[in-house]
Amino acid sequence: MNWLTDCAAIIASVIVACLAVFQILLAAGLPYGHAAYGGTISVLPTKLRLASAVSSLVFFVAFYVILARGGLLGGEQRFELVTVAMWIFVALFGVSALANIVSRSHWERYLMAPIGLVLAVCCVILAFAS
């Protein structure tokens, strides 16, 4: 691995870990809803709490895929499933960043969108890594 891939893997893994914790807090009913789901509800209703719980699981999978693709799990973890999953996360995080850019929520536009863009760029770097 080179320094760019290592940095991208570390940055992306820290971001997805933080986002997983954020989604867990939303699922638990903490009043952080203004930074998610359009920002119109502080404490999420049951349906959106469930969506946050599922999102946290997706972030945990992304955490593994990012570390595996970045070669940070020890040994060679570059099997085909990780490569395909990495490209799926590139698309997912790219679309998410775009959705946050056009959101009416101040928190989503000015906090979550830049975080999403950094995450998407890190994932692109990892996806192209050889």
N, C-alpha and C positions, 0 to 999 in steps of 0.2 A: 504494500500500500504506500501511497505517497502522502505528503503532508496535507494536501488539499482534501483528499478522500478522508483522511483521519479527522481533520477539522470538521468536515461536513457531517460525518457520522456522529461525532461528539455533540456538535451543536443541535443536530436534528434529534438525537436521542434525548437530550435535556429538554428540548421543546415538547416533544411528544409525552415525556414523563410528566411535565408540568400541566399539559393539556389533559392528560388522563386524570390527574388529581383534581383539576378544575371541574371536569365532568362528574367525577365522583361527588364532589361537594354540591354540585347542582342536583344530582340524583338524590342526595341526602336532604335536600330541601333548604339549603342555605340561600340567602337572598342575593345571588350573583347573576340572576337571569337577565339583567340589563346588558350583559356582555355576551349573550347567546340568544339564538332563536329569534332574531329580529329585535331583541332588546325591549319588548313591550311589557314583559312580566318579570317582576323581581323574584318572586318565589314561584317556581315552575309547577304547573299542575301535574297530576299523575302520569299522563301520557308522555309529556316532555321529560319527566324524571326518568321514565323507562328508556326513552331515547338517549338520554345522557348516560345511563348505565351501559347501554349497548355501545355508545360512542367511546366510553372509557375502555371497553374491551377491544375495540378497533385500535385505539391508541396503544394498548399493550401489545397487540400483534405487530403494529408498526414499530414499536420499540425493538422487538426481537428482530424484525426484518432489517431495520436500519443497522443494528449492531452486527447482524450476520453479514449483510452486504458490505459493510465497512471493514469486515475482518476482525472485529473487536471481541469476538466470542472465543478466541483461541482456535487454532487450527483453521482449515479452509472451510468456510461456510457458504460457498458461492454456488450451491446447487440451483437447478433450473427454477424450482418453485420460489426461491428467494428473489431471483431475478425478475420473474413475472410479477410477484407481489410488489416489488419495488416500483415497477412501472404503474401498477394500479394505484399505489400511494402517490406517485407523481401526479396522476390525473385527479385523484380525490382531493389532495391538498391544493392543487392548482385551482380547481373549481371552487373549493371552499374559500380560498383567498379572494377570488373574484366575487363570490357572493357577499363576502364581508365588505369588500370595497363599495358595493352598491347598496349596502344596508342603510336603513334609516337610523340605526343605533350608532350613537357617537362612539361608544366603546368598541363596537365591531369594526367601524371604519378606521378609527385611529389607533387601536391597540391590536385587535385580532387580525385585521388585514395585513399589517406589516409582519406580524408573527407568522401568519400563513404563507406570505411570500417568501420569507427567509426559509421556512420549512420546505416549501416546494422547490426552491433553488437547491437546497442541500440534497434533497431527494433526487433531483435531476443529475447532480454531480455523482451521486452514488449509483444511479441507474446506468450511467455511462462508464463507470469505473470498470477496469478490466482486471 
